[in-house]
Amino acid sequence: MAFSKKYIGKGKQVENMDIVEVSLNMAELQNHTFEYEGETFVKFNVAKLKEPDQYSKTHTVYVSVKEPDPKES
């Protein structure tokens, strides 16, 4: 089983702090919820970009999704 990344947002390092402020796409985020003990959760990853993008965003946010292996003939 392989994993793919589904990007759900971006973020920016807060100046002079160890905080990353992120904006998430709620429609996409809701596609990746799961239930545990009667509560709804979303598990996601925040990764630092090699270089800031054109909007000065320094981080990307994604969920890892299991992808089925292609069936062999």
CHARMM internal coordinates of N, CA and C (Angstrom, degrees):
IC EDIT
DIST 1 N 1 CA 1.4379
DIST 1 CA 1 C 1.5271
ANGL 1 N 1 CA 1 C 108.73
DIST 1 C 2 N 1.3047
ANGL 1 CA 1 C 2 N 116.32
DIHE 1 N 1 CA 1 C 2 N 131.34
DIST 2 N 2 CA 1.4632
ANGL 1 C 2 N 2 CA 122.41
DIHE 1 CA 1 C 2 N 2 CA -179.87
DIST 2 CA 2 C 1.5288
ANGL 2 N 2 CA 2 C 109.34
DIHE 1 C 2 N 2 CA 2 C -104.20
DIST 2 C 3 N 1.3117
ANGL 2 CA 2 C 3 N 115.36
DIHE 2 N 2 CA 2 C 3 N 163.50
DIST 3 N 3 CA 1.4548
ANGL 2 C 3 N 3 CA 121.80
DIHE 2 CA 2 C 3 N 3 CA 177.71
DIST 3 CA 3 C 1.5238
ANGL 3 N 3 CA 3 C 109.66
DIHE 2 C 3 N 3 CA 3 C -118.00
DIST 3 C 4 N 1.3202
ANGL 3 CA 3 C 4 N 115.68
DIHE 3 N 3 CA 3 C 4 N 145.15
DIST 4 N 4 CA 1.4569
ANGL 3 C 4 N 4 CA 120.54
DIHE 3 CA 3 C 4 N 4 CA 172.66
DIST 4 CA 4 C 1.5247
ANGL 4 N 4 CA 4 C 108.02
DIHE 3 C 4 N 4 CA 4 C -125.09
DIST 4 C 5 N 1.3165
ANGL 4 CA 4 C 5 N 115.68
DIHE 4 N 4 CA 4 C 5 N 159.15
DIST 5 N 5 CA 1.4606
ANGL 4 C 5 N 5 CA 121.47
DIHE 4 CA 4 C 5 N 5 CA 179.79
DIST 5 CA 5 C 1.5216
ANGL 5 N 5 CA 5 C 108.99
DIHE 4 C 5 N 5 CA 5 C -101.50
DIST 5 C 6 N 1.3206
ANGL 5 CA 5 C 6 N 116.24
DIHE 5 N 5 CA 5 C 6 N 128.96
DIST 6 N 6 CA 1.4584
ANGL 5 C 6 N 6 CA 122.41
DIHE 5 CA 5 C 6 N 6 CA 174.33
DIST 6 CA 6 C 1.5239
ANGL 6 N 6 CA 6 C 106.65
DIHE 5 C 6 N 6 CA 6 C -111.08
DIST 6 C 7 N 1.3225
ANGL 6 CA 6 C 7 N 116.24
DIHE 6 N 6 CA 6 C 7 N 110.67
DIST 7 N 7 CA 1.4620
ANGL 6 C 7 N 7 CA 121.23
DIHE 6 CA 6 C 7 N 7 CA -175.21
DIST 7 CA 7 C 1.5213
ANGL 7 N 7 CA 7 C 110.64
DIHE 6 C 7 N 7 CA 7 C -76.45
DIST 7 C 8 N 1.3269
ANGL 7 CA 7 C 8 N 116.27
DIHE 7 N 7 CA 7 C 8 N 130.18
DIST 8 N 8 CA 1.4634
ANGL 7 C 8 N 8 CA 121.32
DIHE 7 CA 7 C 8 N 8 CA -175.19
DIST 8 CA 8 C 1.5231
ANGL 8 N 8 CA 8 C 112.86
DIHE 7 C 8 N 8 CA 8 C -122.94
DIST 8 C 9 N 1.3331
ANGL 8 CA 8 C 9 N 118.39
DIHE 8 N 8 CA 8 C 9 N -0.10
DIST 9 N 9 CA 1.4553
ANGL 8 C 9 N 9 CA 119.51
DIHE 8 CA 8 C 9 N 9 CA 179.02
DIST 9 CA 9 C 1.5079
ANGL 9 N 9 CA 9 C 113.36
DIHE 8 C 9 N 9 CA 9 C 172.48
DIST 9 C 10 N 1.3218
ANGL 9 CA 9 C 10 N 114.95
DIHE 9 N 9 CA 9 C 10 N -175.94
DIST 10 N 10 CA 1.4693
ANGL 9 C 10 N 10 CA 122.37
DIHE 9 CA 9 C 10 N 10 CA 178.35
DIST 10 CA 10 C 1.5132
ANGL 10 N 10 CA 10 C 108.41
DIHE 9 C 10 N 10 CA 10 C -140.78
DIST 10 C 11 N 1.3203
ANGL 10 CA 10 C 11 N 116.03
DIHE 10 N 10 CA 10 C 11 N 166.33
DIST 11 N 11 CA 1.4534
ANGL 10 C 11 N 11 CA 120.75
DIHE 10 CA 10 C 11 N 11 CA -179.90
DIST 11 CA 11 C 1.5032
ANGL 11 N 11 CA 11 C 112.34
DIHE 10 C 11 N 11 CA 11 C -149.66
DIST 11 C 12 N 1.3261
ANGL 11 CA 11 C 12 N 114.39
DIHE 11 N 11 CA 11 C 12 N 172.71
DIST 12 N 12 CA 1.4557
ANGL 11 C 12 N 12 CA 120.74
DIHE 11 CA 11 C 12 N 12 CA -178.11
DIST 12 CA 12 C 1.5334
ANGL 12 N 12 CA 12 C 109.60
DIHE 11 C 12 N 12 CA 12 C -138.78
DIST 12 C 13 N 1.3258
ANGL 12 CA 12 C 13 N 114.81
DIHE 12 N 12 CA 12 C 13 N 135.71
DIST 13 N 13 CA 1.4617
ANGL 12 C 13 N 13 CA 121.02
DIHE 12 CA 12 C 13 N 13 CA 176.36
DIST 13 CA 13 C 1.5258
ANGL 13 N 13 CA 13 C 109.22
DIHE 12 C 13 N 13 CA 13 C -63.77
DIST 13 C 14 N 1.3425
ANGL 13 CA 13 C 14 N 116.85
DIHE 13 N 13 CA 13 C 14 N 129.85
DIST 14 N 14 CA 1.4567
ANGL 13 C 14 N 14 CA 121.04
DIHE 13 CA 13 C 14 N 14 CA 176.56
DIST 14 CA 14 C 1.5243
ANGL 14 N 14 CA 14 C 107.64
DIHE 13 C 14 N 14 CA 14 C -77.32
DIST 14 C 15 N 1.3212
ANGL 14 CA 14 C 15 N 116.08
DIHE 14 N 14 CA 14 C 15 N 128.02
DIST 15 N 15 CA 1.4565
ANGL 14 C 15 N 15 CA 121.59
DIHE 14 CA 14 C 15 N 15 CA -175.41
DIST 15 CA 15 C 1.5310
ANGL 15 N 15 CA 15 C 111.64
DIHE 14 C 15 N 15 CA 15 C -56.49
DIST 15 C 16 N 1.3240
ANGL 15 CA 15 C 16 N 116.01
DIHE 15 N 15 CA 15 C 16 N 132.21
DIST 16 N 16 CA 1.4634
ANGL 15 C 16 N 16 CA 125.09
DIHE 15 CA 15 C 16 N 16 CA 176.79
DIST 16 CA 16 C 1.5232
ANGL 16 N 16 CA 16 C 113.87
DIHE 15 C 16 N 16 CA 16 C 63.60
DIST 16 C 17 N 1.3315
ANGL 16 CA 16 C 17 N 118.18
DIHE 16 N 16 CA 16 C 17 N 22.22
DIST 17 N 17 CA 1.4619
ANGL 16 C 17 N 17 CA 121.41
DIHE 16 CA 16 C 17 N 17 CA 178.54
DIST 17 CA 17 C 1.5231
ANGL 17 N 17 CA 17 C 109.94
DIHE 16 C 17 N 17 CA 17 C -141.31
DIST 17 C 18 N 1.3253
ANGL 17 CA 17 C 18 N 116.26
DIHE 17 N 17 CA 17 C 18 N 158.01
DIST 18 N 18 CA 1.4597
ANGL 17 C 18 N 18 CA 121.74
DIHE 17 CA 17 C 18 N 18 CA 175.65
DIST 18 CA 18 C 1.5280
ANGL 18 N 18 CA 18 C 109.51
DIHE 17 C 18 N 18 CA 18 C -91.87
DIST 18 C 19 N 1.3152
ANGL 18 CA 18 C 19 N 115.94
DIHE 18 N 18 CA 18 C 19 N 51.25
DIST 19 N 19 CA 1.4644
ANGL 18 C 19 N 19 CA 122.81
DIHE 18 CA 18 C 19 N 19 CA -178.79
DIST 19 CA 19 C 1.5246
ANGL 19 N 19 CA 19 C 108.74
DIHE 18 C 19 N 19 CA 19 C -128.02
DIST 19 C 20 N 1.3244
ANGL 19 CA 19 C 20 N 115.44
DIHE 19 N 19 CA 19 C 20 N 139.13
DIST 20 N 20 CA 1.4583
ANGL 19 C 20 N 20 CA 121.41
DIHE 19 CA 19 C 20 N 20 CA 173.47
DIST 20 CA 20 C 1.5226
ANGL 20 N 20 CA 20 C 106.78
DIHE 19 C 20 N 20 CA 20 C -117.54
DIST 20 C 21 N 1.3178
ANGL 20 CA 20 C 21 N 116.47
DIHE 20 N 20 CA 20 C 21 N 121.47
DIST 21 N 21 CA 1.4585
ANGL 20 C 21 N 21 CA 122.11
DIHE 20 CA 20 C 21 N 21 CA 177.25
DIST 21 CA 21 C 1.5212
ANGL 21 N 21 CA 21 C 107.71
DIHE 20 C 21 N 21 CA 21 C -92.31
DIST 21 C 22 N 1.3404
ANGL 21 CA 21 C 22 N 116.92
DIHE 21 N 21 CA 21 C 22 N 125.80
DIST 22 N 22 CA 1.4648
ANGL 21 C 22 N 22 CA 120.35
DIHE 21 CA 21 C 22 N 22 CA -176.36
DIST 22 CA 22 C 1.5232
ANGL 22 N 22 CA 22 C 111.47
DIHE 21 C 22 N 22 CA 22 C -120.71
DIST 22 C 23 N 1.3286
ANGL 22 CA 22 C 23 N 114.80
DIHE 22 N 22 CA 22 C 23 N 152.73
DIST 23 N 23 CA 1.4647
ANGL 22 C 23 N 23 CA 123.23
DIHE 22 CA 22 C 23 N 23 CA 172.08
DIST 23 CA 23 C 1.5177
ANGL 23 N 23 CA 23 C 106.39
DIHE 22 C 23 N 23 CA 23 C -117.95
DIST 23 C 24 N 1.3406
ANGL 23 CA 23 C 24 N 115.97
DIHE 23 N 23 CA 23 C 24 N 130.29
DIST 24 N 24 CA 1.4538
ANGL 23 C 24 N 24 CA 120.93
DIHE 23 CA 23 C 24 N 24 CA -176.92
DIST 24 CA 24 C 1.5184
ANGL 24 N 24 CA 24 C 110.73
DIHE 23 C 24 N 24 CA 24 C -117.90
DIST 24 C 25 N 1.3201
ANGL 24 CA 24 C 25 N 116.54
DIHE 24 N 24 CA 24 C 25 N 145.69
DIST 25 N 25 CA 1.4514
ANGL 24 C 25 N 25 CA 123.47
DIHE 24 CA 24 C 25 N 25 CA 175.79
DIST 25 CA 25 C 1.5339
ANGL 25 N 25 CA 25 C 107.33
DIHE 24 C 25 N 25 CA 25 C -81.44
DIST 25 C 26 N 1.3325
ANGL 25 CA 25 C 26 N 117.63
DIHE 25 N 25 CA 25 C 26 N 106.81
DIST 26 N 26 CA 1.4643
ANGL 25 C 26 N 26 CA 121.62
DIHE 25 CA 25 C 26 N 26 CA -174.86
DIST 26 CA 26 C 1.5250
ANGL 26 N 26 CA 26 C 112.93
DIHE 25 C 26 N 26 CA 26 C -62.29
DIST 26 C 27 N 1.3211
ANGL 26 CA 26 C 27 N 117.85
DIHE 26 N 26 CA 26 C 27 N -38.67
DIST 27 N 27 CA 1.4627
ANGL 26 C 27 N 27 CA 119.74
DIHE 26 CA 26 C 27 N 27 CA 179.34
DIST 27 CA 27 C 1.5264
ANGL 27 N 27 CA 27 C 110.38
DIHE 26 C 27 N 27 CA 27 C -60.71
DIST 27 C 28 N 1.3183
ANGL 27 CA 27 C 28 N 116.86
DIHE 27 N 27 CA 27 C 28 N -43.66
DIST 28 N 28 CA 1.4656
ANGL 27 C 28 N 28 CA 120.95
DIHE 27 CA 27 C 28 N 28 CA 179.20
DIST 28 CA 28 C 1.5272
ANGL 28 N 28 CA 28 C 110.47
DIHE 27 C 28 N 28 CA 28 C -71.92
DIST 28 C 29 N 1.3156
ANGL 28 CA 28 C 29 N 117.08
DIHE 28 N 28 CA 28 C 29 N -39.19
DIST 29 N 29 CA 1.4639
ANGL 28 C 29 N 29 CA 121.83
DIHE 28 CA 28 C 29 N 29 CA -179.52
DIST 29 CA 29 C 1.5249
ANGL 29 N 29 CA 29 C 111.24
DIHE 28 C 29 N 29 CA 29 C -59.94
DIST 29 C 30 N 1.3188
ANGL 29 CA 29 C 30 N 117.07
DIHE 29 N 29 CA 29 C 30 N -42.16
DIST 30 N 30 CA 1.4668
ANGL 29 C 30 N 30 CA 121.37
DIHE 29 CA 29 C 30 N 30 CA -178.55
DIST 30 CA 30 C 1.5204
ANGL 30 N 30 CA 30 C 112.46
DIHE 29 C 30 N 30 CA 30 C -65.48
DIST 30 C 31 N 1.3283
ANGL 30 CA 30 C 31 N 117.10
DIHE 30 N 30 CA 30 C 31 N -20.55
DIST 31 N 31 CA 1.4724
ANGL 30 C 31 N 31 CA 120.64
DIHE 30 CA 30 C 31 N 31 CA 177.16
DIST 31 CA 31 C 1.5228
ANGL 31 N 31 CA 31 C 112.33
DIHE 30 C 31 N 31 CA 31 C -72.80
DIST 31 C 32 N 1.3357
ANGL 31 CA 31 C 32 N 117.64
DIHE 31 N 31 CA 31 C 32 N -9.75
DIST 32 N 32 CA 1.4602
ANGL 31 C 32 N 32 CA 120.73
DIHE 31 CA 31 C 32 N 32 CA -173.23
DIST 32 CA 32 C 1.5249
ANGL 32 N 32 CA 32 C 113.13
DIHE 31 C 32 N 32 CA 32 C -123.39
DIST 32 C 33 N 1.3349
ANGL 32 CA 32 C 33 N 117.02
DIHE 32 N 32 CA 32 C 33 N 27.10
DIST 33 N 33 CA 1.4631
ANGL 32 C 33 N 33 CA 120.36
DIHE 32 CA 32 C 33 N 33 CA 178.92
DIST 33 CA 33 C 1.5199
ANGL 33 N 33 CA 33 C 110.35
DIHE 32 C 33 N 33 CA 33 C -82.75
DIST 33 C 34 N 1.3400
ANGL 33 CA 33 C 34 N 115.59
DIHE 33 N 33 CA 33 C 34 N 158.88
DIST 34 N 34 CA 1.4577
ANGL 33 C 34 N 34 CA 121.08
DIHE 33 CA 33 C 34 N 34 CA 172.93
DIST 34 CA 34 C 1.5254
ANGL 34 N 34 CA 34 C 108.51
DIHE 33 C 34 N 34 CA 34 C -143.52
DIST 34 C 35 N 1.3188
ANGL 34 CA 34 C 35 N 115.17
DIHE 34 N 34 CA 34 C 35 N 156.42
DIST 35 N 35 CA 1.4664
ANGL 34 C 35 N 35 CA 122.01
DIHE 34 CA 34 C 35 N 35 CA -178.85
DIST 35 CA 35 C 1.5239
ANGL 35 N 35 CA 35 C 109.74
DIHE 34 C 35 N 35 CA 35 C -99.82
DIST 35 C 36 N 1.3284
ANGL 35 CA 35 C 36 N 115.75
DIHE 35 N 35 CA 35 C 36 N 139.62
DIST 36 N 36 CA 1.4579
ANGL 35 C 36 N 36 CA 121.91
DIHE 35 CA 35 C 36 N 36 CA 174.68
DIST 36 CA 36 C 1.5182
ANGL 36 N 36 CA 36 C 107.84
DIHE 35 C 36 N 36 CA 36 C -148.10
DIST 36 C 37 N 1.3254
ANGL 36 CA 36 C 37 N 116.19
DIHE 36 N 36 CA 36 C 37 N 120.33
DIST 37 N 37 CA 1.4564
ANGL 36 C 37 N 37 CA 123.38
DIHE 36 CA 36 C 37 N 37 CA 179.65
DIST 37 CA 37 C 1.5327
ANGL 37 N 37 CA 37 C 111.94
DIHE 36 C 37 N 37 CA 37 C 48.76
DIST 37 C 38 N 1.3383
ANGL 37 CA 37 C 38 N 115.73
DIHE 37 N 37 CA 37 C 38 N 44.97
DIST 38 N 38 CA 1.4523
ANGL 37 C 38 N 38 CA 121.48
DIHE 37 CA 37 C 38 N 38 CA 175.57
DIST 38 CA 38 C 1.5204
ANGL 38 N 38 CA 38 C 115.89
DIHE 37 C 38 N 38 CA 38 C 79.20
DIST 38 C 39 N 1.3030
ANGL 38 CA 38 C 39 N 118.46
DIHE 38 N 38 CA 38 C 39 N 3.33
DIST 39 N 39 CA 1.4657
ANGL 38 C 39 N 39 CA 123.23
DIHE 38 CA 38 C 39 N 39 CA 179.33
DIST 39 CA 39 C 1.5247
ANGL 39 N 39 CA 39 C 109.37
DIHE 38 C 39 N 39 CA 39 C -113.96
DIST 39 C 40 N 1.3352
ANGL 39 CA 39 C 40 N 116.54
DIHE 39 N 39 CA 39 C 40 N 153.64
DIST 40 N 40 CA 1.4587
ANGL 39 C 40 N 40 CA 122.17
DIHE 39 CA 39 C 40 N 40 CA 178.81
DIST 40 CA 40 C 1.5243
ANGL 40 N 40 CA 40 C 109.63
DIHE 39 C 40 N 40 CA 40 C -104.17
DIST 40 C 41 N 1.3236
ANGL 40 CA 40 C 41 N 116.17
DIHE 40 N 40 CA 40 C 41 N 130.62
DIST 41 N 41 CA 1.4620
ANGL 40 C 41 N 41 CA 122.51
DIHE 40 CA 40 C 41 N 41 CA -177.31
DIST 41 CA 41 C 1.5224
ANGL 41 N 41 CA 41 C 111.02
DIHE 40 C 41 N 41 CA 41 C -129.07
DIST 41 C 42 N 1.3360
ANGL 41 CA 41 C 42 N 115.12
DIHE 41 N 41 CA 41 C 42 N 162.83
DIST 42 N 42 CA 1.4578
ANGL 41 C 42 N 42 CA 123.14
DIHE 41 CA 41 C 42 N 42 CA 169.63
DIST 42 CA 42 C 1.5255
ANGL 42 N 42 CA 42 C 106.27
DIHE 41 C 42 N 42 CA 42 C -134.27
DIST 42 C 43 N 1.3182
ANGL 42 CA 42 C 43 N 116.10
DIHE 42 N 42 CA 42 C 43 N 129.92
DIST 43 N 43 CA 1.4615
ANGL 42 C 43 N 43 CA 121.53
DIHE 42 CA 42 C 43 N 43 CA 177.05
DIST 43 CA 43 C 1.5234
ANGL 43 N 43 CA 43 C 107.11
DIHE 42 C 43 N 43 CA 43 C -108.15
DIST 43 C 44 N 1.3480
ANGL 43 CA 43 C 44 N 116.80
DIHE 43 N 43 CA 43 C 44 N 124.55
DIST 44 N 44 CA 1.4604
ANGL 43 C 44 N 44 CA 119.72
DIHE 43 CA 43 C 44 N 44 CA -179.02
DIST 44 CA 44 C 1.5126
ANGL 44 N 44 CA 44 C 110.38
DIHE 43 C 44 N 44 CA 44 C -141.48
DIST 44 C 45 N 1.3284
ANGL 44 CA 44 C 45 N 115.42
DIHE 44 N 44 CA 44 C 45 N 166.57
DIST 45 N 45 CA 1.4601
ANGL 44 C 45 N 45 CA 122.83
DIHE 44 CA 44 C 45 N 45 CA -179.04
DIST 45 CA 45 C 1.5192
ANGL 45 N 45 CA 45 C 109.84
DIHE 44 C 45 N 45 CA 45 C -116.12
DIST 45 C 46 N 1.3257
ANGL 45 CA 45 C 46 N 115.46
DIHE 45 N 45 CA 45 C 46 N 142.75
DIST 46 N 46 CA 1.4651
ANGL 45 C 46 N 46 CA 121.91
DIHE 45 CA 45 C 46 N 46 CA 174.26
DIST 46 CA 46 C 1.5246
ANGL 46 N 46 CA 46 C 106.34
DIHE 45 C 46 N 46 CA 46 C -116.73
DIST 46 C 47 N 1.3267
ANGL 46 CA 46 C 47 N 116.65
DIHE 46 N 46 CA 46 C 47 N 121.20
DIST 47 N 47 CA 1.4619
ANGL 46 C 47 N 47 CA 120.99
DIHE 46 CA 46 C 47 N 47 CA -176.97
DIST 47 CA 47 C 1.5277
ANGL 47 N 47 CA 47 C 109.99
DIHE 46 C 47 N 47 CA 47 C -124.29
DIST 47 C 48 N 1.3199
ANGL 47 CA 47 C 48 N 115.35
DIHE 47 N 47 CA 47 C 48 N 140.73
DIST 48 N 48 CA 1.4587
ANGL 47 C 48 N 48 CA 120.72
DIHE 47 CA 47 C 48 N 48 CA 178.46
DIST 48 CA 48 C 1.5333
ANGL 48 N 48 CA 48 C 109.71
DIHE 47 C 48 N 48 CA 48 C -75.94
DIST 48 C 49 N 1.3217
ANGL 48 CA 48 C 49 N 115.95
DIHE 48 N 48 CA 48 C 49 N 134.02
DIST 49 N 49 CA 1.4624
ANGL 48 C 49 N 49 CA 120.95
DIHE 48 CA 48 C 49 N 49 CA 175.67
DIST 49 CA 49 C 1.5306
ANGL 49 N 49 CA 49 C 109.60
DIHE 48 C 49 N 49 CA 49 C -75.99
DIST 49 C 50 N 1.3256
ANGL 49 CA 49 C 50 N 117.18
DIHE 49 N 49 CA 49 C 50 N 152.23
DIST 50 N 50 CA 1.4670
ANGL 49 C 50 N 50 CA 120.43
DIHE 49 CA 49 C 50 N 50 CA 177.58
DIST 50 CA 50 C 1.5172
ANGL 50 N 50 CA 50 C 110.62
DIHE 49 C 50 N 50 CA 50 C -62.41
DIST 50 C 51 N 1.3178
ANGL 50 CA 50 C 51 N 115.98
DIHE 50 N 50 CA 50 C 51 N -38.54
DIST 51 N 51 CA 1.4643
ANGL 50 C 51 N 51 CA 122.42
DIHE 50 CA 50 C 51 N 51 CA 177.79
DIST 51 CA 51 C 1.5207
ANGL 51 N 51 CA 51 C 108.24
DIHE 50 C 51 N 51 CA 51 C -141.30
DIST 51 C 52 N 1.3252
ANGL 51 CA 51 C 52 N 118.45
DIHE 51 N 51 CA 51 C 52 N 148.14
DIST 52 N 52 CA 1.4732
ANGL 51 C 52 N 52 CA 119.56
DIHE 51 CA 51 C 52 N 52 CA 175.61
DIST 52 CA 52 C 1.5259
ANGL 52 N 52 CA 52 C 110.62
DIHE 51 C 52 N 52 CA 52 C -58.15
DIST 52 C 53 N 1.3491
ANGL 52 CA 52 C 53 N 116.01
DIHE 52 N 52 CA 52 C 53 N 146.48
DIST 53 N 53 CA 1.4572
ANGL 52 C 53 N 53 CA 120.11
DIHE 52 CA 52 C 53 N 53 CA 179.17
DIST 53 CA 53 C 1.5288
ANGL 53 N 53 CA 53 C 110.71
DIHE 52 C 53 N 53 CA 53 C -81.57
DIST 53 C 54 N 1.3344
ANGL 53 CA 53 C 54 N 116.79
DIHE 53 N 53 CA 53 C 54 N -173.08
DIST 54 N 54 CA 1.4649
ANGL 53 C 54 N 54 CA 121.14
DIHE 53 CA 53 C 54 N 54 CA -176.58
DIST 54 CA 54 C 1.5186
ANGL 54 N 54 CA 54 C 113.52
DIHE 53 C 54 N 54 CA 54 C -64.37
DIST 54 C 55 N 1.3638
ANGL 54 CA 54 C 55 N 116.95
DIHE 54 N 54 CA 54 C 55 N -16.49
DIST 55 N 55 CA 1.4692
ANGL 54 C 55 N 55 CA 121.04
DIHE 54 CA 54 C 55 N 55 CA 178.77
DIST 55 CA 55 C 1.5293
ANGL 55 N 55 CA 55 C 111.68
DIHE 54 C 55 N 55 CA 55 C -104.62
DIST 55 C 56 N 1.3341
ANGL 55 CA 55 C 56 N 116.49
DIHE 55 N 55 CA 55 C 56 N 14.85
DIST 56 N 56 CA 1.4653
ANGL 55 C 56 N 56 CA 124.41
DIHE 55 CA 55 C 56 N 56 CA -178.93
DIST 56 CA 56 C 1.5256
ANGL 56 N 56 CA 56 C 113.48
DIHE 55 C 56 N 56 CA 56 C 67.08
DIST 56 C 57 N 1.3300
ANGL 56 CA 56 C 57 N 117.90
DIHE 56 N 56 CA 56 C 57 N 19.55
DIST 57 N 57 CA 1.4647
ANGL 56 C 57 N 57 CA 121.15
DIHE 56 CA 56 C 57 N 57 CA 175.66
DIST 57 CA 57 C 1.5186
ANGL 57 N 57 CA 57 C 108.15
DIHE 56 C 57 N 57 CA 57 C -75.32
DIST 57 C 58 N 1.3246
ANGL 57 CA 57 C 58 N 116.13
DIHE 57 N 57 CA 57 C 58 N 135.36
DIST 58 N 58 CA 1.4606
ANGL 57 C 58 N 58 CA 121.15
DIHE 57 CA 57 C 58 N 58 CA -175.32
DIST 58 CA 58 C 1.5295
ANGL 58 N 58 CA 58 C 113.35
DIHE 57 C 58 N 58 CA 58 C -107.44
DIST 58 C 59 N 1.3426
ANGL 58 CA 58 C 59 N 117.35
DIHE 58 N 58 CA 58 C 59 N -10.24
DIST 59 N 59 CA 1.4594
ANGL 58 C 59 N 59 CA 121.99
DIHE 58 CA 58 C 59 N 59 CA -176.79
DIST 59 CA 59 C 1.5225
ANGL 59 N 59 CA 59 C 110.67
DIHE 58 C 59 N 59 CA 59 C -137.14
DIST 59 C 60 N 1.3227
ANGL 59 CA 59 C 60 N 115.69
DIHE 59 N 59 CA 59 C 60 N 154.80
DIST 60 N 60 CA 1.4570
ANGL 59 C 60 N 60 CA 121.95
DIHE 59 CA 59 C 60 N 60 CA 174.51
DIST 60 CA 60 C 1.5202
ANGL 60 N 60 CA 60 C 108.43
DIHE 59 C 60 N 60 CA 60 C -120.69
DIST 60 C 61 N 1.3181
ANGL 60 CA 60 C 61 N 116.59
DIHE 60 N 60 CA 60 C 61 N 153.03
DIST 61 N 61 CA 1.4616
ANGL 60 C 61 N 61 CA 122.47
DIHE 60 CA 60 C 61 N 61 CA -178.55
DIST 61 CA 61 C 1.5265
ANGL 61 N 61 CA 61 C 107.87
DIHE 60 C 61 N 61 CA 61 C -124.24
DIST 61 C 62 N 1.3533
ANGL 61 CA 61 C 62 N 115.70
DIHE 61 N 61 CA 61 C 62 N 131.74
DIST 62 N 62 CA 1.4590
ANGL 61 C 62 N 62 CA 119.50
DIHE 61 CA 61 C 62 N 62 CA -178.99
DIST 62 CA 62 C 1.5162
ANGL 62 N 62 CA 62 C 111.22
DIHE 61 C 62 N 62 CA 62 C -149.57
DIST 62 C 63 N 1.3233
ANGL 62 CA 62 C 63 N 115.63
DIHE 62 N 62 CA 62 C 63 N 160.99
DIST 63 N 63 CA 1.4535
ANGL 62 C 63 N 63 CA 121.95
DIHE 62 CA 62 C 63 N 63 CA 171.03
DIST 63 CA 63 C 1.5246
ANGL 63 N 63 CA 63 C 107.22
DIHE 62 C 63 N 63 CA 63 C -109.97
DIST 63 C 64 N 1.3250
ANGL 63 CA 63 C 64 N 116.53
DIHE 63 N 63 CA 63 C 64 N 147.41
DIST 64 N 64 CA 1.4603
ANGL 63 C 64 N 64 CA 121.67
DIHE 63 CA 63 C 64 N 64 CA 175.11
DIST 64 CA 64 C 1.5238
ANGL 64 N 64 CA 64 C 108.02
DIHE 63 C 64 N 64 CA 64 C -93.42
DIST 64 C 65 N 1.3217
ANGL 64 CA 64 C 65 N 115.76
DIHE 64 N 64 CA 64 C 65 N 127.95
DIST 65 N 65 CA 1.4599
ANGL 64 C 65 N 65 CA 121.85
DIHE 64 CA 64 C 65 N 65 CA -177.23
DIST 65 CA 65 C 1.5173
ANGL 65 N 65 CA 65 C 108.96
DIHE 64 C 65 N 65 CA 65 C -118.68
DIST 65 C 66 N 1.3452
ANGL 65 CA 65 C 66 N 116.62
DIHE 65 N 65 CA 65 C 66 N 128.96
DIST 66 N 66 CA 1.4580
ANGL 65 C 66 N 66 CA 120.57
DIHE 65 CA 65 C 66 N 66 CA 176.52
DIST 66 CA 66 C 1.5190
ANGL 66 N 66 CA 66 C 109.35
DIHE 65 C 66 N 66 CA 66 C -70.90
DIST 66 C 67 N 1.3170
ANGL 66 CA 66 C 67 N 115.62
DIHE 66 N 66 CA 66 C 67 N 129.88
DIST 67 N 67 CA 1.4617
ANGL 66 C 67 N 67 CA 122.37
DIHE 66 CA 66 C 67 N 67 CA 177.61
DIST 67 CA 67 C 1.5244
ANGL 67 N 67 CA 67 C 108.04
DIHE 66 C 67 N 67 CA 67 C -113.29
DIST 67 C 68 N 1.3168
ANGL 67 CA 67 C 68 N 117.60
DIHE 67 N 67 CA 67 C 68 N 134.53
DIST 68 N 68 CA 1.4704
ANGL 67 C 68 N 68 CA 119.21
DIHE 67 CA 67 C 68 N 68 CA 178.56
DIST 68 CA 68 C 1.5251
ANGL 68 N 68 CA 68 C 110.36
DIHE 67 C 68 N 68 CA 68 C -67.71
DIST 68 C 69 N 1.3368
ANGL 68 CA 68 C 69 N 114.83
DIHE 68 N 68 CA 68 C 69 N 146.79
DIST 69 N 69 CA 1.4666
ANGL 68 C 69 N 69 CA 119.83
DIHE 68 CA 68 C 69 N 69 CA 176.32
DIST 69 CA 69 C 1.5183
ANGL 69 N 69 CA 69 C 108.98
DIHE 68 C 69 N 69 CA 69 C -69.17
DIST 69 C 70 N 1.3266
ANGL 69 CA 69 C 70 N 116.81
DIHE 69 N 69 CA 69 C 70 N 144.07
DIST 70 N 70 CA 1.4803
ANGL 69 C 70 N 70 CA 118.77
DIHE 69 CA 69 C 70 N 70 CA 175.93
DIST 70 CA 70 C 1.5326
ANGL 70 N 70 CA 70 C 109.13
DIHE 69 C 70 N 70 CA 70 C -61.21
DIST 70 C 71 N 1.3146
ANGL 70 CA 70 C 71 N 115.36
DIHE 70 N 70 CA 70 C 71 N 138.07
DIST 71 N 71 CA 1.4735
ANGL 70 C 71 N 71 CA 119.48
DIHE 70 CA 70 C 71 N 71 CA -179.39
DIST 71 CA 71 C 1.5231
ANGL 71 N 71 CA 71 C 109.68
DIHE 70 C 71 N 71 CA 71 C -73.75
DIST 71 C 72 N 1.3154
ANGL 71 CA 71 C 72 N 113.83
DIHE 71 N 71 CA 71 C 72 N 135.63
DIST 72 N 72 CA 1.4592
ANGL 71 C 72 N 72 CA 119.06
DIHE 71 CA 71 C 72 N 72 CA 179.10
DIST 72 CA 72 C 1.5236
ANGL 72 N 72 CA 72 C 109.10
DIHE 71 C 72 N 72 CA 72 C -83.11
DIST 72 C 73 N 1.3050
ANGL 72 CA 72 C 73 N 116.54
DIHE 72 N 72 CA 72 C 73 N 143.42
DIST 73 N 73 CA 1.4766
ANGL 72 C 73 N 73 CA 120.79
DIHE 72 CA 72 C 73 N 73 CA 179.70
DIST 73 CA 73 C 1.4938
ANGL 73 N 73 CA 73 C 111.19
DIHE 72 C 73 N 73 CA 73 C -84.11
END
COOR INIT
IC SEED 1 N 1 CA 1 C
IC BUILD
